[in-house]
Amino acid sequence: MKTALLSFVTALGLFAATAATAAPFDHDHDPRRFSPVERARYEREQRQLERRRAQERARWEAQHRYDRHDDRHDDYRRH
C-alpha cells in the first residue's frame, strides 16, 4: 500500500514539474515567431486595440466624472 501511494505521489510530482516547464498553450501565437508581415499586422492590431482602449477609458471617465456622492444633499437621512 505504501509503495503504491509513494509511486502515485512521485508520479504527480513529476507531472507537475513537467507541466511547469512545458511550452505555454498559445506558443503558436508568440509574436517573436511571426514573419515580418505577420509581425507588422500584429503590431498594427495592437496599436488599434490600445487606441480603442484609450478612447473607451476617456469616454468612461467623462461619463463618470461627476459621480461623487455627497451626503449633505441626500434625501434619505441615515439615523
Wavefront OBJ file of the C-alpha trace (Angstrom):
o trace
v 0.000 0.000 0.000
v 2.817 2.388 0.918
v 4.639 1.652 -2.309
v 1.579 2.341 -4.450
v 0.906 5.592 -2.615
v 4.529 6.675 -2.851
v 4.667 5.904 -6.568
v 1.420 7.830 -7.103
v 2.756 10.864 -5.221
v 6.019 10.660 -7.183
v 4.106 10.484 -10.465
v 2.075 13.571 -9.510
v 5.261 15.423 -8.595
v 6.910 14.547 -11.891
v 3.771 15.544 -13.792
v 3.662 18.909 -12.021
v 7.350 19.537 -12.721
v 6.941 18.568 -16.383
v 3.837 20.718 -16.837
v 5.597 23.709 -15.271
v 8.444 23.567 -17.790
v 6.309 22.795 -20.848
v 5.563 25.342 -23.553
v 2.531 27.546 -22.941
v -0.721 26.676 -24.665
v -0.529 29.650 -27.030
v 3.064 29.116 -28.151
v 1.917 29.176 -31.789
v 0.782 32.799 -31.338
v 4.048 34.072 -29.914
v 4.816 37.395 -31.680
v 8.532 36.576 -31.652
v 7.861 33.699 -34.053
v 5.921 35.729 -36.632
v 7.194 36.528 -40.082
v 7.830 40.245 -40.773
v 4.441 40.630 -42.493
v 2.613 38.875 -39.661
v 4.540 40.894 -37.073
v 3.576 44.185 -38.759
v -0.081 43.116 -38.848
v 0.063 42.048 -35.199
v 1.678 45.329 -34.092
v -0.874 47.357 -36.091
v -3.723 45.457 -34.439
v -2.160 46.018 -31.018
v -1.898 49.779 -31.655
v -5.552 49.872 -32.752
v -6.558 47.908 -29.654
v -4.650 50.311 -27.386
v -6.236 53.289 -29.156
v -9.722 51.806 -28.658
v -8.962 51.121 -25.003
v -7.788 54.700 -24.503
v -10.928 56.045 -26.176
v -13.148 53.798 -24.072
v -11.305 54.802 -20.903
v -11.679 58.508 -21.753
v -15.373 58.015 -22.531
v -15.954 56.163 -19.267
v -14.073 58.779 -17.228
v -16.017 61.605 -18.874
v -19.280 59.801 -18.220
v -18.439 59.219 -14.538
v -16.636 62.481 -13.823
v -19.397 63.874 -11.607
v -20.451 60.652 -9.879
v -19.228 61.729 -6.452
v -21.781 61.116 -3.748
v -22.441 63.985 -1.391
v -24.297 63.013 1.788
v -25.274 66.616 2.519
v -27.739 66.596 -0.369
v -29.037 63.097 0.148
v -32.813 62.826 0.559
v -32.535 59.718 2.694
v -31.240 60.678 6.126
v -29.404 57.917 7.951
v -30.149 57.772 11.649
l 1 2 3 4 5 6 7 8 9 10 11 12 13 14 15 16 17 18 19 20 21 22 23 24 25 26 27 28 29 30 31 32 33 34 35 36 37 38 39 40 41 42 43 44 45 46 47 48 49 50 51 52 53 54 55 56 57 58 59 60 61 62 63 64 65 66 67 68 69 70 71 72 73 74 75 76 77 78 79
